Amino acid sequence: MDEGASVVLVHGNPETEAVWDPLLTELGRDDVVRLSPPGFGAPIQPGFGATVTEYRDWLIGELEAFDRPVDLVGHDWGGGHVVNVAMARPDLLRSWASDTVGLFDPGYVWHDLARTWQTPGEGEESVARLLGGTAEQRAERMAGRGMDRRVAEPLAAGQNEEMGRAILALYRSAAQPVMAELGRNLEAAAERPGLSILATGTSFWAPKRSAAAPPRGRGPHRGAGGVGPLVDGARPGEGAAALHAFWSLL
């Protein structure tokens, strides 16, 4: 690990660090570290239950190894972990950015697929379909949904049964009202400058009534709409531009 790195990226589900490749090219920086959550490109250690709070504590432990506060960036569930850390340990951060702040809105309703994963039996069947087949077949399915094959192939190679177990444990630990209760502390994240990406083209992470905006507090807090998710392979320049614009304010 480069303890002098200033940008730390955390990905989500069902991903590995390969999902960041297009964004990294656009960022054009050499001080970036990618952290893979256990089960999502990194092994699950004995005793790790893959719950929301355990992922928060895992990320806190990783960040404590750096020699200075970092600019922490998260996508999908990685964005959820980022916000949880911003609420619990802002001292570890210079800034944070997430494209899933809406998870913490009191009006957030889990999307249909998440609710399936939260249902015993149905969840196991769904995850088996998602991660089933050969790596080539999984890559082909992701490419069919628009993902660049150069990203889909290494990502598919990292998808396995351990990831499937982590998916089920994580989503079941986050069934409402868990996220709403965590969101009651959202203003604590305002201790450090924050950026909320409102990703167009997806409704997975936005609450039904409105998109959660960054909490107002110390330093700049911005909402960026009209861009793709941070790992949008088709439009990686938009996410990179939003991050550069935000970081320029710090």
C-alpha positions as CSV (number, residue, x, y, z in Angstrom):
1,M,0.0,0.0,0.0
2,D,1.2,3.5,-0.8
3,E,0.7,5.3,2.5
4,G,1.3,8.6,0.8
5,A,-1.6,8.2,-1.6
6,S,-4.2,11.0,-1.5
7,V,-7.1,9.4,-3.4
8,V,-8.7,6.1,-2.3
9,L,-11.4,4.3,-4.4
10,V,-13.9,1.8,-3.0
11,H,-16.1,-0.2,-5.4
12,G,-19.4,-2.0,-4.8
13,N,-21.5,-5.0,-6.0
14,P,-20.9,-7.3,-7.8
15,E,-17.6,-5.7,-8.7
16,T,-13.8,-5.9,-8.3
17,E,-11.3,-3.1,-8.6
18,A,-11.2,-3.5,-12.4
19,V,-14.4,-1.5,-12.5
20,W,-12.4,1.6,-11.9
21,D,-10.1,1.3,-14.9
22,P,-12.0,3.7,-17.2
23,L,-12.2,6.4,-14.5
24,L,-8.5,6.0,-13.6
25,T,-7.5,6.7,-17.2
26,E,-9.6,9.9,-17.2
27,L,-8.3,11.1,-13.8
28,G,-4.7,10.9,-14.9
29,R,-3.3,10.7,-11.4
30,D,-0.6,8.4,-10.0
31,D,-1.5,8.8,-6.3
32,V,-4.6,6.5,-6.4
33,V,-5.2,3.4,-4.3
34,R,-8.1,1.0,-4.9
35,L,-9.4,-0.9,-1.9
36,S,-11.5,-4.0,-2.5
37,P,-14.1,-4.8,0.1
38,P,-13.9,-8.4,1.5
39,G,-15.8,-10.7,-0.8
40,F,-15.6,-8.2,-3.7
41,G,-12.2,-8.9,-5.1
42,A,-10.6,-9.5,-1.7
43,P,-10.8,-12.7,0.5
44,I,-13.2,-12.8,3.5
45,Q,-11.3,-13.4,6.7
46,P,-12.7,-15.8,9.3
47,G,-15.3,-14.2,11.5
48,F,-16.2,-11.4,9.0
49,G,-19.9,-11.4,8.6
50,A,-20.1,-9.0,5.6
51,T,-22.6,-6.7,7.3
52,V,-23.0,-2.9,6.8
53,T,-21.2,-2.1,10.0
54,E,-18.5,-4.6,9.5
55,Y,-17.7,-3.1,6.1
56,R,-17.6,0.3,7.7
57,D,-15.1,-0.9,10.3
58,W,-13.0,-2.7,7.6
59,L,-12.7,0.5,5.7
60,I,-11.8,2.5,8.8
61,G,-9.0,0.0,9.5
62,E,-7.7,0.3,6.0
63,L,-7.7,4.1,6.2
64,E,-5.9,4.2,9.5
65,A,-2.9,2.7,7.7
66,F,-2.4,5.9,5.6
67,D,-0.2,8.6,6.9
68,R,-2.6,11.5,6.1
69,P,-6.3,12.1,5.5
70,V,-7.4,11.0,2.1
71,D,-9.9,12.0,-0.6
72,L,-12.2,9.0,-0.3
73,V,-14.4,8.0,-3.3
74,G,-17.0,5.3,-3.4
75,H,-19.3,3.7,-6.0
76,D,-22.4,1.6,-5.4
77,W,-22.1,-0.1,-2.1
78,G,-18.6,1.4,-1.9
79,G,-20.3,4.8,-1.8
80,G,-22.4,3.5,1.1
81,H,-19.2,2.5,3.0
82,V,-17.7,5.8,2.3
83,V,-20.6,7.7,3.8
84,N,-20.6,5.5,6.8
85,V,-16.9,6.2,7.4
86,A,-17.5,10.0,6.8
87,M,-20.1,9.9,9.6
88,A,-18.0,7.8,12.0
89,R,-14.4,8.8,11.4
90,P,-14.2,12.1,9.5
91,D,-10.7,12.6,10.9
92,L,-9.4,10.0,8.4
93,L,-10.7,12.1,5.4
94,R,-9.7,15.2,3.6
95,S,-12.9,14.8,1.6
96,W,-15.4,12.2,0.5
97,A,-17.4,11.5,-2.7
98,S,-20.2,9.0,-3.2
99,D,-22.8,8.2,-5.9
100,T,-25.1,6.5,-3.4
101,V,-25.8,9.1,-0.7
102,G,-29.5,8.5,-1.4
103,L,-29.2,5.2,0.5
104,F,-29.3,7.2,3.7
105,D,-32.4,9.2,2.9
106,P,-35.3,8.4,5.3
107,G,-37.5,7.9,2.3
108,Y,-35.2,5.4,0.6
109,V,-36.9,2.2,-0.6
110,W,-34.7,-0.7,-1.7
111,H,-35.0,-1.6,-5.4
112,D,-36.7,-4.8,-6.5
113,L,-33.5,-6.8,-7.0
114,A,-32.2,-5.8,-3.5
115,R,-35.5,-6.9,-2.0
116,T,-35.1,-10.2,-3.8
117,W,-31.7,-10.7,-2.3
118,Q,-33.1,-9.9,1.1
119,T,-35.6,-12.7,0.8
120,P,-34.4,-16.2,2.0
121,G,-34.5,-18.7,-0.8
122,E,-35.3,-16.2,-3.6
123,G,-32.1,-14.4,-2.8
124,E,-30.0,-17.5,-3.1
125,E,-31.6,-18.4,-6.5
126,S,-31.1,-14.9,-7.8
127,V,-27.4,-14.7,-6.8
128,A,-26.8,-18.1,-8.4
129,R,-28.2,-16.8,-11.7
130,L,-26.2,-13.6,-11.4
131,L,-22.9,-15.3,-10.8
132,G,-23.6,-18.6,-12.5
133,G,-21.8,-19.9,-15.6
134,T,-18.3,-19.5,-16.7
135,A,-16.3,-16.3,-16.5
136,E,-16.7,-15.9,-20.2
137,Q,-20.4,-16.3,-20.0
138,R,-20.6,-13.7,-17.1
139,A,-18.4,-11.3,-19.1
140,E,-20.7,-11.8,-22.1
141,R,-23.8,-10.9,-20.1
142,M,-22.2,-7.8,-18.7
143,A,-21.0,-6.7,-22.1
144,G,-24.5,-7.2,-23.4
145,R,-25.7,-4.7,-20.8
146,G,-23.2,-2.1,-22.1
147,M,-20.0,-2.7,-20.1
148,D,-16.7,-2.5,-21.9
149,R,-15.3,-6.0,-22.4
150,R,-11.9,-4.8,-21.2
151,V,-13.6,-4.2,-17.8
152,A,-16.2,-7.1,-17.9
153,E,-13.6,-9.8,-18.4
154,P,-11.4,-9.2,-15.3
155,L,-14.5,-8.3,-13.3
156,A,-16.2,-11.6,-14.3
157,A,-13.0,-13.5,-13.3
158,G,-13.3,-12.2,-9.8
159,Q,-16.9,-13.2,-9.3
160,N,-17.3,-16.4,-7.3
161,E,-19.4,-18.1,-4.6
162,E,-17.7,-16.1,-1.8
163,M,-19.0,-12.9,-3.5
164,G,-22.4,-14.4,-3.7
165,R,-22.4,-15.0,0.1
166,A,-21.2,-11.5,0.7
167,I,-24.0,-10.0,-1.5
168,L,-26.7,-11.8,0.5
169,A,-25.2,-11.0,3.9
170,L,-24.7,-7.3,3.1
171,Y,-28.1,-6.7,1.6
172,R,-29.9,-8.6,4.4
173,S,-28.0,-6.6,7.0
174,A,-29.1,-3.4,5.3
175,A,-32.9,-4.1,5.1
176,Q,-34.9,-1.2,6.2
177,P,-35.1,0.5,8.6
178,V,-31.4,-0.1,9.0
179,M,-30.3,2.5,6.3
180,A,-32.9,5.0,7.5
181,E,-31.5,4.7,11.1
182,L,-27.9,5.1,9.9
183,G,-29.0,8.2,7.9
184,R,-30.1,10.0,11.1
185,N,-26.5,10.7,11.6
186,L,-25.8,12.0,8.1
187,E,-25.1,15.5,9.2
188,A,-22.0,14.2,10.9
189,A,-20.5,13.6,7.4
190,A,-20.5,17.4,7.0
191,E,-17.4,17.5,9.2
192,R,-15.5,17.0,5.9
193,P,-16.2,18.4,2.4
194,G,-18.5,16.0,0.5
195,L,-19.7,15.4,-3.1
196,S,-22.9,13.6,-3.9
197,I,-23.1,12.2,-7.4
198,L,-26.7,11.9,-8.6
199,A,-26.2,9.4,-11.4
200,T,-28.5,9.6,-14.3
201,G,-29.8,6.4,-16.0
202,T,-30.3,4.5,-12.7
203,S,-32.8,4.6,-9.9
204,F,-31.1,2.0,-7.7
205,W,-29.7,4.4,-5.2
206,A,-32.1,7.4,-5.2
207,P,-35.0,7.6,-2.8
208,K,-38.5,7.6,-4.2
209,R,-39.3,11.2,-3.2
210,S,-36.0,13.0,-3.9
211,A,-32.3,12.5,-4.2
212,A,-30.4,13.0,-1.0
213,A,-28.1,16.0,-1.2
214,P,-24.7,16.3,0.6
215,P,-25.1,17.5,4.2
216,R,-24.3,21.1,4.7
217,G,-21.5,21.9,7.0
218,R,-17.8,22.8,7.0
219,G,-16.1,23.2,3.7
220,P,-17.7,22.7,0.2
221,H,-20.6,20.2,-0.1
222,R,-21.9,19.8,-3.6
223,G,-24.4,17.8,-5.5
224,A,-23.6,16.8,-9.1
225,G,-26.5,15.7,-11.3
226,G,-26.6,14.8,-14.9
227,V,-23.6,12.6,-14.9
228,G,-23.3,8.8,-15.0
229,P,-22.3,6.7,-12.1
230,L,-18.6,7.1,-11.2
231,V,-17.7,3.9,-13.0
232,D,-19.8,4.5,-16.1
233,G,-17.6,2.9,-18.8
234,A,-19.5,4.8,-21.5
235,R,-18.9,8.2,-19.9
236,P,-16.0,8.0,-17.5
237,G,-14.9,11.6,-18.3
238,E,-18.1,13.0,-16.7
239,G,-17.3,11.4,-13.3
240,A,-13.7,12.4,-13.5
241,A,-14.6,16.0,-14.4
242,A,-17.0,16.1,-11.4
243,L,-14.3,14.9,-9.1
244,H,-11.7,17.3,-10.4
245,A,-14.1,20.2,-10.1
246,F,-14.9,19.2,-6.5
247,W,-11.3,18.7,-5.5
248,S,-10.3,22.1,-6.9
249,L,-12.4,23.7,-4.2
250,L,-10.6,22.1,-1.3
